[in-house]
Amino acid sequence: MDKNTLKTSFGKWITPINTKKLLEQVENSKQDYYTKKLTTESYIKLMLLAQLQGFESLEAMSDALIDDGLQKVLGFESISKSQLSRKNNEVNPAILSRLFLELVYQIKGIHFKNGKYMPLKIIDSSTLPLNLTNHKWAKFRKTKAGVKLHLRLVFMDKETVYPEKAVITTAKEHDRNQLEILVDDKEAMYVFDRGYVDYKRFDRMTEMDFSSCQD
């Protein structure tokens, strides 16, 4: 990434983030109380860069700091993969969750200005493997452990596709148990695979929808 790309593309990624509110949340939770270099703000910026550039490891993220433009953006000249790993373990997920919801709210606001619409919402799950030795609580097979990410993706048009809701469960959790959590908008069309099929739930949800229309 050259300096111009860093300044324009990376800058656009950061702009929607309400830095003031983020820092307030970090301070209230004392997230960075003992942090001298890799603050939560810098951590988020570095993770955004990793997504933008398609880095595949913490080592690749560490190596990216040879760029002096990135050093200025983050406020430090180097970071080790072990420091990044510790930050991954220490960062408060509630802060990241609130940031995610705030960004989704901004996207929704843009489209509501353009009038009423019926979005297409796509639901699917992905299993993320974990080391069984360190994560026995997530065991789902004899030799495997993992968690499952249930994601709801909103497709507005070919220019606007964004994640709207995410639920994390253990990998052994069946997809259909998340159906009523992820299908909660009567003014949307949903698409999901057979893993979410549960006809008794469909009937119950349809009856609830009909009853609410009669009130």
Secondary structure, DSSP 8 states (H G I E B T S, - for coil): --HHHIIIIIHHHHTTS-HHHHHHHHHHHTTTTT-SSS-HHHHHHHHHHHHHHT--SHHHHHHGGG-HHHHHHHT-S---HHHHHHHHHHS-HHHHHHHHHHHHHHHHHHHHTT-----EEEEEEEEEEE-TTT-GGGEEETTEEEEEEEEEEEEEETTEEEEEEEEEEETTS-GGGGHHHH---TTSEEEE-GGG--HHHHHHHHHHHHHHHH-
